[in-house]
Amino acid sequence: MRHITALILVLMLVALPGCKYFKGKKLFGGKKADTMAVWQARQDSIRVADSIRVIQERLEAIEAARLDSIRRAEEQKAWELQHKYNIIVGSFITPQYARDHVETYRQKGYENVRIIEMVGGRFELVSAEAHENLRTAIPRLQYFQENEELGAWIYVLR
């Protein structure tokens, strides 16, 4: 039995080429993995994951903005259906003047002051109040013409 073991050992030493063979196969102390390459691969994967996360956040922000825009448009349409008759206290081509006029009326205590864009025109109209029907709008228009703005008028949303 000893002879067979010794014979196998001698055959292995003769048949297999030397240490370079084992090092190439990385069986006994072969070349270690390049730590810099491993580190760079890890950094690349982190960078890719961060890029994907940033893009997902941007897409979510865009979707949220789109949904918010749709919601505001629906609210505006619902408001226009309920408040068809608007008492206009100023009309301006310059948007900043319209915003300033809105602030003036808010300081006077009017809460529902808003800017309406004129259909088919480039004016921005400042509406102090809005009403569902003409019966309630006419007495309020007379009040505005007597007490607030002589040139107040009614604008009908269609």
Secondary structure as GFF3:
##gff-version 3
##sequence-region A 1 158
A	DSSP	alpha_helix	2	15	.	.	.	ID=ss1
A	DSSP	alpha_helix	19	25	.	.	.	ID=ss2
A	DSSP	alpha_helix	35	82	.	.	.	ID=ss3
A	DSSP	beta_strand	85	92	.	.	.	ID=ss4
A	DSSP	alpha_helix	95	107	.	.	.	ID=ss5
A	DSSP	beta_strand	114	117	.	.	.	ID=ss6
A	DSSP	beta_strand	124	131	.	.	.	ID=ss7
A	DSSP	alpha_helix	134	143	.	.	.	ID=ss8
A	DSSP	pi_helix	144	148	.	.	.	ID=ss9
A	DSSP	beta_strand	153	156	.	.	.	ID=ss10
###
